[in-house]
Amino acid sequence: MRRPVAPRLYAALATATIAAATGVVLSSPAASAAAGGATGYATQNGGTTGGAGGQTVRATTGTAIHAALCNRASASTPITIQVEGTINHGNTAKVSGDSCNTAAGVIELKGISNVTIVGVGGGAVFDQVGIHIRDSSNIIIQNVTVKNVKKSGSPTSNGGDAIGMESTVRNVWVDHTTLEASGGESEGFDGLFDMKGNTQYVTLSYSILRNSGRGGLVGSSESDLSNGFITYHHNLYENIDSRTPLLRGGIAHIYNNHYVSLNESGINSRAGARAKVDNNYFKNSKDVLGTFYTDAAGYWQVSGNIFDNVTWSSPGTDNKPAGPNPTSNTTVSIPYSYSLDAAGCVPGVVSQTAGADKGLKVSDGSCSPQTPTATPTATPTTTPTSTPTATPTVTPTSTPTQPSGTNLSIGAGSDGSSKAGGTSYGNVRDGNLSTYWSPSGSTGSISIKWDSATAVSKINIREASGSTGAIRTWRVLNGDTGAVLASGSGAGVITFARTSLRKITFEITGSTGTPKVAEYETYAG
């Protein structure tokens, strides 16, 4: 792997109004908004507004970031933390409080919501300190550099990920960041941008990822298929060995990115993942798209991409490159609006917009970077403490009446976010009320899926004997697009607008006791 350029250094700015003990100072609420607004899948599921409408705090140390989180009235009180200077192990300590759960040596966003972290002034550099998002939602990270985060050697932070998300994370927008390492796994580094353990509705935009063995993944293993609805646009991936990204299940929209020097492989769609890959520019790289290092196939829809000096390996059992002439083998429906730059101008646009400290410039699809207006400071629409509840597009009905017609789940496939010991995803479609699926905790999701689009307008969730009433609140999701079809409380028959899809997900967002789904029936009408 080629070695990176010398890292950028920023001098910490001493300001008289910043308390020396904590490195934190309050600012006016009017200054609380990061520039621009969320894009891509981060606009879905109620949207991503971060700390808009809340108090603004200026921080120059990692300890001050943690203190700002811990000093809120609650774990969901909106806050914008403006960061300036270098955050490192020496100034990042654990802070305790009722509205936070932090740890030393890592910026810990755990069990919280409605937070913006934005670099200001002379720049914000997280030096060997990673950003860890867990059990959290409605988070914005903007205009920061995170570099040289290690999982082995010294010092270590965040499992070696520059930015890592796991364990029921929803609605995260990472924008205009620079994420970089100084080598691969053998040098102690891991991924630059990783998602696992039921992470959904994430956008990575206008960012630089470089000089690393691993760009990032969606799903920690072939069985971690609860992640998805991720958008990557206008990013630069440079001098990366692989994982740009690695997708295990789920849906990704990948457009207008510039890929340079991908040394081993690029977009790795596997384990049933589906990627829409539009108007990207690939240069001086190898195997930039396909299914690699597994026999668990993934899929892609391609259009408008440019392959400039790209080489392709020969197909094998565990390697199925999409090239040398990539063609689509699936279709992906995108639920939000977006503007595509022509692939030919992507290198120029990305060079002017991507990364921290570039003035937060964006593109409107005209190949001409623009300076965005400020994000509105309205109160965020998402107010979760765990999984956010979006307004349903259709008001569901729930009745105990057994539906008529053919149960489309029989003979279909199934997967889910997790399963308790002794249970199986397949138990919900076997027609046997004595078998069941349970999540590994009090919440989780279970899906029915088909090989081709299937029209569904009604489902019936039948709880196992002895667990009736355990399921309290839920959502029904279009597994192809992430759109919320219905939400409500109590198991039973749920109806919604007739929808053609390949996967439909029942997500339990609240329960009493242990939820047990004996049958997940699906019907056309």
C-alpha positions as CSV (number, residue, x, y, z in Angstrom):
1,M,0.0,0.0,0.0
2,R,1.3,3.5,-0.9
3,R,2.2,5.6,2.1
4,P,0.1,8.8,2.9
5,V,1.1,12.4,2.6
6,A,2.2,14.1,5.8
7,P,-0.8,14.8,8.1
8,R,-2.1,18.4,8.5
9,L,-1.5,20.0,11.9
10,Y,-3.6,22.7,13.5
11,A,-2.6,25.0,16.3
12,A,-5.0,25.2,19.2
13,L,-6.4,28.7,19.4
14,A,-6.3,30.2,22.9
15,T,-9.3,32.4,23.6
16,A,-9.8,34.4,26.7
17,T,-13.4,33.5,27.0
18,I,-12.8,29.8,27.1
19,A,-12.4,28.4,30.6
20,A,-8.9,26.9,30.9
21,A,-10.1,24.0,33.1
22,T,-12.7,22.6,30.7
23,G,-12.1,24.3,27.3
24,V,-15.8,25.2,26.9
25,V,-17.7,28.4,26.5
26,L,-21.4,29.1,25.8
27,S,-22.4,30.8,22.6
28,S,-25.7,32.3,21.5
29,P,-28.4,29.9,20.1
30,A,-28.5,31.9,16.9
31,A,-25.0,30.6,16.1
32,S,-26.1,27.0,16.7
33,A,-26.7,25.8,13.2
34,A,-24.2,24.0,11.0
35,A,-24.2,25.2,7.4
36,G,-26.4,23.3,4.8
37,G,-29.0,20.7,5.4
38,A,-28.9,16.9,5.4
39,T,-29.1,15.0,2.2
40,G,-29.7,11.4,1.1
41,Y,-31.1,8.7,3.4
42,A,-30.4,11.0,6.4
43,T,-33.4,13.0,5.2
44,Q,-35.7,10.0,5.7
45,N,-37.3,8.5,8.8
46,G,-38.2,11.9,10.2
47,G,-35.0,13.7,9.0
48,T,-31.7,14.6,10.6
49,T,-31.4,18.0,12.2
50,G,-28.8,17.4,15.0
51,G,-28.8,20.1,17.6
52,A,-30.8,22.7,15.7
53,G,-32.8,24.9,18.0
54,G,-30.8,24.2,21.0
55,Q,-27.9,25.8,22.9
56,T,-24.5,26.2,21.3
57,V,-21.3,25.4,23.2
58,R,-17.7,26.0,22.1
59,A,-15.2,23.3,23.0
60,T,-11.4,23.0,22.6
61,T,-10.9,19.7,24.4
62,G,-12.4,16.2,24.3
63,T,-13.3,16.6,27.9
64,A,-15.2,19.8,27.1
65,I,-17.2,17.9,24.4
66,H,-18.2,15.3,27.0
67,A,-19.0,18.0,29.5
68,A,-21.3,19.7,27.1
69,L,-23.2,16.4,26.5
70,C,-23.4,15.7,30.3
71,N,-24.6,19.2,31.2
72,R,-27.8,19.0,29.2
73,A,-31.2,18.8,30.8
74,S,-31.7,15.3,29.3
75,A,-30.1,12.9,26.8
76,S,-32.3,14.3,24.0
77,T,-32.0,18.1,24.7
78,P,-30.7,19.6,21.4
79,I,-27.2,20.9,21.5
80,T,-24.6,22.1,19.0
81,I,-20.9,21.7,20.0
82,Q,-18.5,23.9,18.0
83,V,-15.1,22.4,18.2
84,E,-11.8,24.3,17.6
85,G,-8.3,23.0,18.1
86,T,-6.8,19.5,18.5
87,I,-8.7,16.8,20.4
88,N,-6.3,14.1,21.7
89,H,-5.9,11.5,24.4
90,G,-4.4,14.0,26.8
91,N,-7.5,16.2,26.8
92,T,-10.3,13.6,26.4
93,A,-11.4,12.3,29.8
94,K,-14.6,10.6,30.9
95,V,-17.3,12.9,32.3
96,S,-20.3,11.6,34.2
97,G,-23.9,12.8,34.2
98,D,-27.5,11.7,33.8
99,S,-27.6,12.9,30.1
100,C,-24.4,11.1,28.9
101,N,-22.4,7.9,29.0
102,T,-18.8,8.8,28.1
103,A,-15.4,7.2,28.2
104,A,-11.8,8.4,28.1
105,G,-9.8,8.4,24.9
106,V,-12.8,8.4,22.6
107,I,-15.6,10.9,21.8
108,E,-18.6,8.8,23.0
109,L,-22.0,9.6,21.7
110,K,-23.9,6.8,23.5
111,G,-27.6,6.6,24.3
112,I,-28.2,10.2,23.2
113,S,-29.9,12.2,20.5
114,N,-30.2,15.6,18.8
115,V,-26.5,16.6,18.7
116,T,-24.3,18.5,16.2
117,I,-20.5,18.5,16.4
118,V,-19.1,21.0,14.0
119,G,-15.5,22.3,13.4
120,V,-15.1,26.1,13.5
121,G,-12.4,28.7,13.4
122,G,-8.9,27.4,12.7
123,G,-10.1,23.8,12.4
124,A,-11.0,20.8,14.5
125,V,-8.7,17.8,14.5
126,F,-9.4,14.6,16.4
127,D,-5.8,13.2,16.6
128,Q,-5.8,9.4,17.4
129,V,-9.2,9.9,19.0
130,G,-12.2,8.3,17.3
131,I,-15.9,9.2,17.3
132,H,-18.1,6.4,18.6
133,I,-21.9,6.6,18.0
134,R,-23.9,3.9,19.8
135,D,-27.7,3.6,20.7
136,S,-28.1,7.1,19.4
137,S,-30.0,9.1,16.8
138,N,-30.3,12.4,15.0
139,I,-26.6,13.2,15.0
140,I,-24.6,15.6,12.7
141,I,-20.8,15.6,12.4
142,Q,-19.5,18.3,10.2
143,N,-16.2,20.0,9.2
144,V,-13.8,18.0,11.3
145,T,-10.7,15.9,10.6
146,V,-10.3,12.5,12.3
147,K,-6.9,10.9,11.8
148,N,-4.7,7.9,12.8
149,V,-7.2,6.1,15.1
150,K,-5.7,2.8,16.2
151,K,-7.1,-0.5,17.3
152,S,-3.6,-1.9,18.3
153,G,-0.4,-0.3,19.4
154,S,-0.6,2.9,21.4
155,P,-2.7,4.8,21.9
156,T,-5.9,2.9,20.9
157,S,-9.4,4.4,20.4
158,N,-12.8,3.4,19.1
159,G,-11.7,-0.1,18.0
160,G,-9.5,1.6,15.3
161,D,-12.4,3.3,13.5
162,A,-12.2,7.0,12.8
163,I,-16.1,7.2,13.0
164,G,-17.9,4.1,14.1
165,M,-21.6,3.4,14.6
166,E,-23.3,0.4,16.2
167,S,-26.2,-0.9,18.2
168,T,-29.4,0.7,17.0
169,V,-28.2,4.0,15.5
170,R,-30.6,6.1,13.4
171,N,-30.3,9.2,11.3
172,V,-26.7,10.3,11.2
173,W,-25.3,12.9,8.7
174,V,-21.5,13.1,8.4
175,D,-20.5,15.9,6.1
176,H,-17.3,17.7,4.9
177,T,-15.0,15.6,7.1
178,T,-11.5,14.3,6.5
179,L,-11.0,10.8,7.7
180,E,-7.4,9.4,7.3
181,A,-5.0,6.8,8.6
182,S,-1.3,6.1,8.0
183,G,-1.6,2.5,6.9
184,G,-3.6,-0.7,7.1
185,E,-4.5,-3.3,9.7
186,S,-0.9,-4.4,10.2
187,E,0.0,-0.9,11.2
188,G,-2.8,-0.9,13.8
189,F,-5.6,0.8,11.9
190,D,-9.1,-0.4,11.1
191,G,-12.0,1.3,9.2
192,L,-12.5,5.0,8.5
193,F,-16.3,4.9,8.5
194,D,-18.0,1.7,9.9
195,M,-21.6,0.8,10.6
196,K,-23.0,-2.3,12.3
197,G,-25.5,-3.7,14.7
198,N,-28.7,-2.1,13.3
199,T,-27.5,1.2,11.9
200,Q,-29.8,2.9,9.4
201,Y,-30.5,6.2,7.6
202,V,-27.0,7.5,7.3
203,T,-25.4,9.9,4.8
204,L,-21.7,10.5,4.2
205,S,-21.2,13.5,2.0
206,Y,-18.4,15.8,0.7
207,S,-15.8,14.0,2.7
208,I,-12.2,12.7,2.1
209,L,-11.3,9.1,3.1
210,R,-7.6,8.3,2.4
211,N,-4.5,6.4,3.2
212,S,-6.1,3.4,4.9
213,G,-6.4,-0.3,4.4
214,R,-10.1,-0.1,4.9
215,G,-12.5,2.6,3.8
216,G,-15.5,1.4,5.8
217,L,-18.2,-1.3,6.1
218,V,-21.9,-1.8,6.6
219,G,-22.4,-4.9,8.6
220,S,-19.8,-6.6,10.8
221,S,-20.4,-10.1,9.4
222,E,-22.5,-12.0,6.9
223,S,-25.2,-12.4,9.6
224,D,-25.3,-8.7,10.6
225,L,-27.9,-7.7,8.0
226,S,-29.9,-5.2,10.0
227,N,-28.0,-2.2,8.6
228,G,-28.8,-0.2,5.5
229,F,-30.3,2.9,3.8
230,I,-26.9,4.6,3.5
231,T,-26.0,7.4,1.0
232,Y,-22.4,8.2,-0.1
233,H,-22.1,11.2,-2.4
234,H,-19.4,13.7,-3.4
235,N,-16.7,11.9,-1.4
236,L,-13.0,11.3,-2.3
237,Y,-11.6,7.9,-1.6
238,E,-7.9,7.9,-2.2
239,N,-5.2,5.4,-1.6
240,I,-7.5,2.8,0.0
241,D,-6.9,-0.9,-0.1
242,S,-10.6,-2.0,0.0
243,R,-14.0,-1.4,1.5
244,T,-15.2,1.7,-0.3
245,P,-17.6,0.6,1.1
246,L,-18.1,-3.1,2.0
247,L,-21.8,-3.7,2.1
248,R,-23.3,-6.7,3.9
249,G,-27.1,-6.6,3.2
250,G,-29.1,-3.4,3.1
251,I,-29.3,-0.7,0.5
252,A,-26.8,1.9,-0.4
253,H,-26.9,4.9,-2.8
254,I,-23.5,5.7,-4.1
255,Y,-23.2,8.7,-6.5
256,N,-20.8,11.4,-7.7
257,N,-17.8,10.0,-5.7
258,H,-14.2,10.2,-6.9
259,Y,-12.2,7.0,-6.4
260,V,-8.4,7.2,-6.9
261,S,-5.9,4.4,-6.2
262,L,-8.1,1.7,-4.8
263,N,-5.4,-0.9,-4.5
264,E,-7.3,-4.3,-4.0
265,S,-11.0,-3.7,-4.4
266,G,-13.6,-1.0,-4.1
267,I,-17.4,-1.2,-3.7
268,N,-17.9,-4.7,-2.3
269,S,-21.6,-5.6,-2.4
270,R,-22.3,-9.0,-0.8
271,A,-24.7,-11.0,1.3
272,G,-27.7,-9.7,-0.6
273,A,-26.8,-6.0,-0.4
274,R,-28.1,-3.8,-3.2
275,A,-26.2,-0.7,-4.3
276,K,-27.3,2.0,-6.8
277,V,-24.0,3.3,-8.3
278,D,-24.4,6.5,-10.3
279,N,-22.1,8.9,-12.0
280,N,-18.9,8.1,-10.1
281,Y,-15.4,8.5,-11.4
282,F,-13.0,5.6,-10.9
283,K,-9.3,6.2,-11.7
284,N,-6.1,4.1,-11.5
285,S,-7.8,1.4,-9.5
286,K,-8.5,-2.3,-9.3
287,D,-11.8,-4.2,-9.1
288,V,-13.8,-1.1,-8.2
289,L,-17.2,-2.9,-8.1
290,G,-18.4,-6.4,-7.5
291,T,-18.7,-9.2,-4.8
292,F,-15.3,-10.0,-3.3
293,Y,-13.9,-12.4,-0.7
294,T,-17.2,-14.4,-0.3
295,D,-19.6,-16.6,-2.2
296,A,-22.5,-14.7,-0.7
297,A,-23.6,-12.6,-3.7
298,G,-24.5,-8.9,-3.7
299,Y,-26.1,-6.8,-6.4
300,W,-25.8,-3.4,-8.1
301,Q,-27.5,-1.0,-10.4
302,V,-25.0,1.1,-12.5
303,S,-25.3,4.1,-14.7
304,G,-23.2,7.0,-15.9
305,N,-19.9,5.9,-14.3
306,I,-16.5,6.5,-15.7
307,F,-13.8,3.9,-15.4
308,D,-10.4,5.5,-16.1
309,N,-7.5,3.0,-16.1
310,V,-9.4,0.4,-14.0
311,T,-8.2,-3.2,-14.1
312,W,-10.4,-6.2,-13.4
313,S,-9.4,-9.6,-12.1
314,S,-10.8,-12.9,-13.5
315,P,-14.1,-14.2,-11.9
316,G,-13.7,-17.0,-9.3
317,T,-15.8,-18.7,-6.6
318,D,-15.2,-15.9,-4.0
319,N,-14.6,-13.0,-6.4
320,K,-17.1,-11.8,-8.9
321,P,-16.0,-8.4,-10.3
322,A,-18.6,-6.4,-12.1
323,G,-16.2,-5.4,-14.9
324,P,-14.7,-5.0,-17.4
325,N,-18.1,-3.8,-18.6
326,P,-20.3,-3.4,-15.6
327,T,-24.0,-4.0,-16.1
328,S,-26.9,-3.8,-13.6
329,N,-28.2,-7.0,-12.0
330,T,-30.9,-5.4,-9.7
331,T,-32.9,-2.2,-9.5
332,V,-33.0,0.2,-6.5
333,S,-35.7,2.7,-5.8
334,I,-34.5,5.9,-4.1
335,P,-37.2,7.7,-2.0
336,Y,-35.6,11.2,-1.9
337,S,-34.7,13.8,-4.5
338,Y,-31.1,14.5,-5.5
339,S,-29.2,16.2,-8.4
340,L,-26.5,14.3,-10.3
341,D,-23.3,16.0,-11.5
342,A,-22.0,14.5,-14.8
343,A,-19.4,11.9,-14.0
344,G,-16.8,13.8,-16.1
345,C,-16.8,16.8,-13.8
346,V,-16.8,14.8,-10.6
347,P,-13.0,15.0,-10.0
348,G,-13.2,18.8,-10.3
349,V,-16.3,19.2,-8.1
350,V,-15.1,16.9,-5.4
351,S,-11.6,18.5,-5.3
352,Q,-13.3,21.9,-4.5
353,T,-15.9,20.6,-2.1
354,A,-14.8,17.5,-0.2
355,G,-13.1,17.5,3.2
356,A,-12.9,19.7,6.3
357,D,-12.0,23.3,6.0
358,K,-13.2,23.7,2.4
359,G,-15.9,26.3,3.2
360,L,-18.7,23.7,3.3
361,K,-19.2,24.2,-0.5
362,V,-21.7,21.8,-2.2
363,S,-22.9,21.0,-5.7
364,D,-26.4,21.5,-7.1
365,G,-25.8,19.2,-10.0
366,S,-24.5,21.9,-12.4
367,C,-20.9,21.0,-11.9
368,S,-20.4,24.4,-10.1
369,P,-19.8,24.3,-6.4
370,Q,-22.0,26.5,-4.3
371,T,-21.8,27.9,-0.8
372,P,-24.8,26.7,1.2
373,T,-27.2,28.7,3.3
374,A,-27.4,28.0,7.0
375,T,-29.4,25.1,8.3
376,P,-32.8,26.2,9.8
377,T,-32.7,26.3,13.6
378,A,-36.2,24.8,14.1
379,T,-36.8,22.2,16.7
380,P,-35.8,18.8,15.3
381,T,-38.5,16.5,14.1
382,T,-36.8,13.5,15.6
383,T,-37.0,13.2,19.4
384,P,-35.8,9.6,20.1
385,T,-34.2,8.2,23.1
386,S,-33.6,4.9,21.2
387,T,-35.3,4.3,17.9
388,P,-37.0,7.4,16.4
389,T,-40.7,7.3,15.6
390,A,-41.6,8.7,12.2
391,T,-45.0,10.0,11.2
392,P,-46.6,7.1,9.3
393,T,-47.5,7.8,5.7
394,V,-50.7,5.8,6.2
395,T,-52.7,5.4,9.4
396,P,-52.7,1.6,10.1
397,T,-55.6,-0.4,11.5
398,S,-55.1,-3.3,13.8
399,T,-57.8,-5.9,14.4
400,P,-57.9,-9.5,15.6
401,T,-59.7,-10.7,12.5
402,Q,-57.8,-13.4,10.5
403,P,-57.1,-12.1,7.0
404,S,-58.4,-14.0,4.0
405,G,-56.4,-14.9,0.9
406,T,-52.9,-16.5,0.4
407,N,-50.3,-16.0,3.1
408,L,-47.4,-14.8,0.9
409,S,-44.8,-15.5,3.6
410,I,-45.0,-19.2,3.1
411,G,-42.2,-20.1,0.8
412,A,-40.6,-16.7,1.1
413,G,-37.3,-15.8,2.8
414,S,-36.7,-14.0,6.1
415,D,-34.0,-12.2,8.1
416,G,-33.8,-9.9,11.0
417,S,-31.7,-7.6,13.3
418,S,-31.0,-10.4,15.9
419,K,-32.4,-13.6,17.3
420,A,-32.6,-14.9,20.8
421,G,-31.1,-18.3,21.5
422,G,-33.2,-21.2,20.3
423,T,-35.3,-19.1,17.9
424,S,-35.1,-18.7,14.1
425,Y,-36.1,-16.1,11.5
426,G,-37.7,-18.9,9.6
427,N,-40.0,-19.7,12.4
428,V,-42.2,-16.7,11.5
429,R,-43.1,-18.2,8.1
430,D,-43.4,-21.9,8.8
431,G,-47.2,-21.9,9.5
432,N,-46.6,-23.3,13.0
433,L,-47.7,-21.3,16.0
434,S,-45.6,-23.3,18.4
435,T,-42.3,-22.0,16.9
436,Y,-41.3,-18.4,17.1
437,W,-38.7,-15.7,16.7
438,S,-37.5,-13.4,19.5
439,P,-35.0,-10.5,19.2
440,S,-32.0,-10.7,21.5
441,G,-33.4,-7.8,23.4
442,S,-36.7,-6.0,23.9
443,T,-36.6,-4.4,20.5
444,G,-35.6,-5.7,17.0
445,S,-36.8,-6.3,13.5
446,I,-37.9,-9.2,11.4
447,S,-38.3,-9.2,7.6
448,I,-40.1,-11.2,4.9
449,K,-38.4,-11.1,1.5
450,W,-39.0,-12.4,-2.0
451,D,-36.8,-12.8,-5.1
452,S,-39.0,-10.5,-7.1
453,A,-41.3,-7.5,-6.4
454,T,-44.5,-8.6,-4.5
455,A,-47.6,-6.5,-3.8
456,V,-48.5,-6.4,-0.1
457,S,-51.2,-4.3,1.6
458,K,-51.7,-6.2,4.8
459,I,-49.7,-8.1,7.4
460,N,-50.7,-10.2,10.4
461,I,-48.3,-10.4,13.4
462,R,-49.3,-13.4,15.6
463,E,-47.6,-13.6,19.0
464,A,-46.6,-16.9,20.5
465,S,-48.7,-18.5,23.3
466,G,-47.9,-16.9,26.6
467,S,-46.4,-13.7,25.1
468,T,-49.6,-12.0,23.8
469,G,-49.5,-8.3,24.5
470,A,-45.7,-8.1,24.8
471,I,-45.3,-6.2,21.6
472,R,-46.2,-2.6,22.4
473,T,-45.1,-0.2,19.6
474,W,-43.9,-1.0,16.1
475,R,-43.2,0.2,12.6
476,V,-43.7,-1.4,9.2
477,L,-41.0,-0.5,6.7
478,N,-40.6,-0.9,3.0
479,G,-37.4,-2.9,3.0
480,D,-36.4,-1.7,-0.5
481,T,-36.5,2.0,0.2
482,G,-36.7,2.4,4.0
483,A,-40.1,4.2,3.8
484,V,-42.4,3.9,6.8
485,L,-45.6,2.2,5.6
486,A,-47.3,2.3,9.0
487,S,-46.7,2.6,12.7
488,G,-48.8,1.9,15.8
489,S,-49.1,-0.3,18.9
490,G,-50.2,-3.9,19.6
491,A,-49.8,-6.9,17.4
492,G,-52.5,-8.2,15.0
493,V,-53.6,-7.3,11.5
494,I,-52.0,-4.1,10.0
495,T,-53.2,-2.6,6.8
496,F,-51.5,0.1,4.6
497,A,-51.5,1.3,1.0
498,R,-50.8,-1.5,-1.4
499,T,-47.0,-1.5,-2.1
500,S,-44.9,-3.5,-4.5
501,L,-41.6,-4.5,-2.8
502,R,-39.1,-7.3,-2.4
503,K,-38.7,-7.0,1.4
504,I,-41.0,-5.8,4.2
505,T,-39.8,-5.3,7.7
506,F,-41.7,-5.4,11.0
507,E,-39.7,-3.4,13.6
508,I,-40.5,-3.7,17.3
509,T,-39.7,-0.4,18.9
510,G,-41.1,-1.1,22.3
511,S,-42.2,-4.1,24.3
512,T,-43.0,-5.5,27.7
513,G,-41.4,-8.8,28.6
514,T,-39.9,-10.8,25.8
515,P,-41.6,-10.3,22.4
516,K,-42.2,-13.6,20.5
517,V,-43.5,-13.5,16.9
518,A,-44.9,-16.9,16.0
519,E,-46.1,-16.0,12.5
520,Y,-45.5,-12.9,10.3
521,E,-48.1,-13.3,7.6
522,T,-48.2,-11.1,4.5
523,Y,-51.2,-10.6,2.1
524,A,-51.8,-8.9,-1.2
525,G,-55.2,-7.5,-0.1
